[in-house]
Amino acid sequence: MFDSIFLNLSPKFYVALTGTSSLISGLILIFEWYYFKKYGISFIEQISLNHISPFLSSTENPQNGEQNGQFELKVWRNPFNLFRGSEYQRYFWATAKEPLTYYDMNLSAQDHQTFFTCSIDTGKPDYEMMMHAYRERNPVSRIKSAHKALEINPENSCAYILLAEEEATTIVEAEIILKQALKVAEINYKKSQGLQGALHEAAHRRDANIIIYIKRRLAMCARKLGKLKEATKIFRDLTKEPPSSIISVLNVHENLLECLLEMKAYADCAAVLAKYDDISLPKSAAICYTSALLKARVVSDKFQPDVASRRGLTTSELQAIEAIHRAVEFNPHVPKYLLEMKKLIFPAEHILKRGDSEALAYAFFNLRHWKNVSGALNLLQNTWEGTFRLIPYPLQKGHLFFPYPQMCTECADRELLPSFHELSIYPKKEVPFFILFTAGLCSCTALLALLTHSYPDVMYIFAQTILNFVLTPFKFLKEMLNY
């Protein structure tokens, strides 16, 4: 019965069938490609992995789950974040491109509200004005709110900080405003020092956080103006602050390392690394790559790949190469920026460790230090890709670190970095199978629809032949059952 129904269908039915199939598969292809370009994964693949696979597989791999769970998807403050008015805004004036995303600026507003406000400020007009300024997207409105807060209370240090960050158009202007902010903040700190009670203790911690933040920004101003000794002294003093304060999220030791590299004080830099490059402490690209740079400095000026391959590696060369491999495994995006294979842009105000945002932030400030060490970039160029032989499956198993968390880093970096930046993706993903499948299905059905419309008789015979071939086993089975 079924074979007679299929064989008696007219050519118009096959045209409609193939045309409809081509249209549906084409729509699926367009959606799949859009989803892949935006999120880096096929939608069908994601659904199958997240919702279908758990039902089909009764066993789980606890080891991989435990390893992947060890990586904390946390967005960190960029230790080298630039000034909005004197740097980011000038970049916008020159290129007409927004260097910061709203997501990144919103994170900064949340940081300011967390560290620069407390419950005792509720109801105070100047602090309410600053709360409004933090939530405002328009920079002109933020600056106006800061000025209004200063009119209400000339001792509002948070308003001075905002003006230094956003209204000052040069680093010199920002430094002058920050020095005023520091004087006001120290006065407020002394006032809250002798007060008792939970609310006053919170205000005291708030004032301490403000002083630390202002000193850090003053040190960064000194670094940008070439006053390296002054910047180094401030950064050293800040590293001695208790970790319970805002200092725990600012990672000031990375600023100190960069200053010491600029001064070419490599022995002091190694001493700082010895304190922070500990197995129990969280790593960063600055820690790993600075360690690799110091070890590469010992051998890079005389390193020649062809000579080393003939005579074998010395102990110092082996240590340098292992340090480079360690750094590349932690953040594989950095070498392309250091070797100038990818364009640098202004770094974001927040970074994701092991991601492209962290690589940009590191390379933006440390490329010059790699160039200052003779042969360091040559050693990096000849050895960094060897890391991938140690970790052939970086998403499943790492060598010195946990597996690389591609999906979460890629999605977060897309939110942190501007749209005009070409995101670095590791490991490079091939086009998913479902996109290739839907592309092939769309092409085949479109071709069949065109041929059926142009040559209906020939395609009708062809369709009958194919259906006869497909239905032959069923006919044979039916005959066997009848006997």
N, C-alpha and C positions, 0 to 999 in steps of 0.2 A: 504493500500500500504506500509506504513512505517513498520507495524508489520511484513509483509512478508519479507521485506528487512532485518530487524534485525534478524529474525528467521532463515534465510537461509545462514547466514554468517558461514564460516568455522572456525574450532578451531584455525587455524593459525592466523586468524585475531585477536582473543581474546588474543593469546600469544603476538602478536605484540603490541596490545593496552595496555595490562597490563604492559608489559616490558617497553614500552615508557613512560607510566605514572609513573612507579617506577623510571626510570632514571631522569625524569624532576623533580619530587618531591624530589629525593635525592639531586640533584644539588641545588634546592631551600633551602633545609634543611642545607646543608653545608654553603651556603652563609649567611643564617639567623643566624646560630650559630657563624660564624666568626664576623659578624656585631655586634651581641649581646655582644660577649666577648670583642670587641674593644671599642664599644661606649655605652654599657650598655642598649641598647634598640633594639627592633626588627625593622628591616627596614620597613616591611609592616605596623607595628604599627605606626612608625614615619610618613610614607607617609599618612596613614589614618587620623592621628591626625592633621597634618600640612596642608594638601591639600584637603582632602575629607570632614572632619568634618565641616569646615567653610561653605561649600556649603549645607550640609544637615541640619545644625542647624541655624535658623535665629536669635536666641536670644543668647546673650552672658552674662556671669557673670561678671559685671564690678568690683565687689568687689574683687574677686580673682585676676583678671587682675591687679587691682591697687596694691594689696598687693605684688604680684610677681614682679611687676615693681619697687617696692621700693628697692629691693635688687640689688645693683650695682655690676655687675661682674667685679671686679677690682683686679688685682694682685698687692700685696703690697710688699715692701722691707721687708725682714725678719730682724727684729731688732737684732736677735742673729746670723746673718750669720757668718760663720766661715772664716778663712783665707785659700785661695786656696793652697798656697805653704806649709805652716806649718801644715795644718790639712787635707784638702781635698786630696792633693797630697800624703801625708803619708798614708792616708786610701787606696788610689789606689795602692801604693807600697805594702801594706800588703795583700790586697784582690784581686787585679787585676780586680776590678770593678769600673766603672766610677760613682762617686757619684752625678755628675751634668749632666743635660741634655743640649743639645745645645739650646733648647728654653729658659731655665733658664739663661744660660750664655749670650744669645743674649739680654735678658731683662736687664741684668747688664750692657752690653755694651751701650745700649740705655740710661740707667740712667747716666752713666759716661759722655756720649756725651752731655746730657741735662744739667747737673749741672757743669761740669768741662770745658766747652767750651763756647765761645760766638762769635759773628760776627767779633769782632775786631781781633780775632786770625787767620782769613782767610789769607792765604799767608805766614804765619810764618812757616819756615821749621820744627821747633821742635814740634809745635802743629799739623801740618799736619802729622808728624810721629806718634804722639800719636793717632790721629784719625784713622790712619791705624792700630795701635796696638789694639784699641778697637774693630775693625771689624775683626781682625785676630782670627781664631779658634785655631790655634796651640799655646800652651803656650810658647814654645821655641821662636817662632817668635815674640810673644808679648814682651817677655823679651828683645830680641835683639833690637826691635824698641824703647823700653824705654831707653836702654843704648845709642843708637844713638841720641835720643832726648836730653839726658843729655850732650853728647859730643858737640851738637850744642849749647845748652843753659843750663848751670849748675844750673840755677834758675828755672827750670821747675818742679814745685811741683807735677804735675800729674804723671810724670815719676817715682818720688820717691814713690808715692802711689802704682803704679802698681808693682814696685819691692818689696815693703813691702808685698803686697798681694800675689804675685805669686813666687818670687824668694827666699825669706827668707824661710828656712826650719824649723825654730823654732820661737816661740813667742818672745823670747828675741831678735833675729835678726830683726824680724818685728818691734819691739818697737824701736830699735836703728835707723832703716831707717825712721820710722814715725817721730821721733824727729827731724831728719834732714829735713824732708819734712815740718814740722811745722815751723822751722826757716825760710826756703825759702818762705813759704806761707805768713808768717807775713811780710816779706820784700816786697813781691809783693802787699800785701794788703795796706801797707803804701804808696807805690808808686801810686796806683790807687785812693787813698782816696781824694786827693786834685784836681783831674782832673775834668773838666767840659764836658758836652755833653752826649748825649744818649748812644753812644758807650762806653764811659769811665764809665758811670754808670753801664752798663751791665758787664763790666770787673770787676768793684768793687764788684758787687753782686756775680760774679763767684768766685772771690778771697775769699769772705766771706763764700761761700758754701764749698770751699776747706778746709778752716780752721776748720769749724764745722765738716766736715767729718773726718779730721785727728784727731781732739780731741776726737771724738767718738771712733775711732779705737784705739787710745792710751788708752782710758778708758777701752775698752774691753781687751786690752793687760794686763793692770793692774789687771783687774778682774781675768783673767786666771792665772796670776802669784801670786795671793793671796794678792795683795795690795788693799784691799777692801775699806779702807778709801779714798785713792787717787781716785779710780774708782768712788766711790759715789759722791765725791766732783765735779768731772768733769761732771758726768751725771746731778747733780743738777744744775750746771751752764748752761749746754746746754738746760735744760728745760725752762730756762728763756729767751732764744733767741726768737726773734719775729717769729710768725708762718708763715710769708710770705717767709721765707728762706727754705733751704733744710730740716730743722728740722721738717717740717710738714709731711714729708713722712718717716722719720726715726723712729718715735715712740720711742724716747729715754726714755720716762717715763717707758716703759716696761723693759728696761735695769736697770733703777734705782730701780724698784720694785724687780727685781731678786737679785740685790746686797744687798738690805735691808733684803730680806729673808735669804740670805746667812749669813749676820751679825746677824740674829735673832732679828733685830730691828723692831718688829711687830707694835709698836705704830707709828713709822715713816712711815712704809709701809701703815698703815691704813690712815694716813694723806695724803699721795700721792694718794691713791685710792679715798678719798673723793673729790679730785679735778678732777680726770679724769673719775670716774665712775658716770657720769652725764647722765641724760636721753637725753640731747641735743647733746652729743658727741658720735662718733662711738665706738662701742664695739669691743672687741677682746677676744680671749681665755685667754690671760694673765690677762686681767681685770676681767673677770667673774670668772675664776678658782682661782685667787689669793684672790678675795673677799670671795669665798666659803671656801678656806683654812683658812683664818683668823677667819671666823665664826665657822668653824668646830673645830678649835684649842681650843675654849672655852669649848667644851663638849666632844670632841672625846676620851679623855683619860679614861672617865668613862662611855662611851656609850656602852650599851649592848642591842641588838635588842629584845631579849626575855623579859628582864625587862621593856624596854620601851613600848612594846606592851601590857604588863599587867597593868602598872600604867598610861600609856598615856605619850605623849611628853610634855616636859617642853617648856617654851617660847624660851629659847636659842637653844634647840634641833630643834624646829620647824623652827627657823630662819636659822639654819645651813642646814637643809634638803632642805628648799626652795631655799637657795643660790646654793646648789648642783644641784637641778632641773633646776634652771635658767641657770647655766653654761652648763649642759648637753644639754639643749634645744638649746643653742647657737652653741655649737660644740659637737655633740654626739660621735665623734671619739676619744676624749681625754681619757676617762676612761679606754679603753682597753690598752692604752699605759702606763698609770699610774699604772694600776693593773697588768701590765706585761703579759697581755693576747695576745699581739702582739709584735713582735720584733721591736726595735727601729733601725733606720738607721740615717746617717748624714742628717740633714735637708737641704732643698734647700735654695738658696739665695733669693728666692721669695716665697710668700705664698698666698693662697687664703683663705680669712676669711670664717669660718664655714666649711672649707674643711679638708681633710686628711693632706695636707701639713702644715696647721697651727697647727693641733694637734701634728704632729711630732716635729715641731719647739718648741712648748710649753713644751711637755713632755721631750724632750731631755735635756733641761736645768732646769726643775722644778721638775722632779721626786724626786731628792734628798731632796727638801724642803718638799714635802709631807711625805717622810720617816722620816724626822727630827721631825715632829709633831706626837707625840704618838697617835695612834688610828685613825689618819686622813684617811688612806687608808682603814681601816676597816669600818669606817662610809661611805666612798664613795662606797665600795663594796656592802654594805647592802641597799643603798638608790638610787643609780644612775639609776637603771632600772625602778624605780617608775615614772621617768619622762615620760615614754612612755604611761603611763595610762592617763596622762594629755593631751597628744597630740596623740590620736589614729590615726589621719590622718595628719601626719606632712607635707605632700606635699600640702594639701589643706588649712589647718588652723593651725596657731601657738598659743601658750599660751601667752608668753611675747614678742616673736619676730615674724617676718614675717615668712610665711611658708618656710620650708627648700627647697632650690633650688637644687634638686638632679642632674639634667642633666648638668647644667652649671658647678657645682663644680666638678663633677666626670670627665668631659672631660678636664677641666683645670688642675686638679691634675694629670691626666695621662700624661700631657705634662710637668709638673714641676718635677715630681718624677721619679727616674730611673726605668727601666723596671724590674729589679730584685726584686723590692719592691711589695709586695702583697697589692694592694690598698684597703683601708677600704671604704666600700660602705654603705650608710645609706639613707633610710631604705633598708633592704635586699630585693632585687628584686627576685621574683620567675621566673622560666623559662617562657617566654611569650607564650601566647596561640598559636600563629602562628607557633612557633617552635615545640610545641607538636603536632599541627595539621599536619604539613608537615611530621613529624617523623612517625605519625600513618598512614598517606596516603602512604608514601614511603614503610613502612613495609607491609601494606595490599596489595598494588598493586604488590610488589615483591613476596609475598606469592601466590597471584592469578596467576601470570605469571609462577611460578614454578609448581604449581598444574596443570595448563592448559597444560604446556609442558609435564609433567609426565603422566597425566591421561586425555588425550584430549576428549575421549568419555564421560566420567563421567562429566567433567567440561562443555562440550558442552550441555549436558542435563540440568545441573544445570543453565547455562546461559539462556537457553531457558525458563526454569521455572521462573527464576527471571524476564525476559523480559515479559513473559505472565502475571505475577502478576502486573508489572508496567503498562503494556498497557491495562489492563482490564478496568480501569475507562474511558480511552479514547475510547475504543470500545463501552462501554455502552453509553457514551455521543454521539458518532456518530450514534448509533442506535436510540437514542431518537430524534436526529435532523432529521433523515430520516423519522420518523413517523410524 
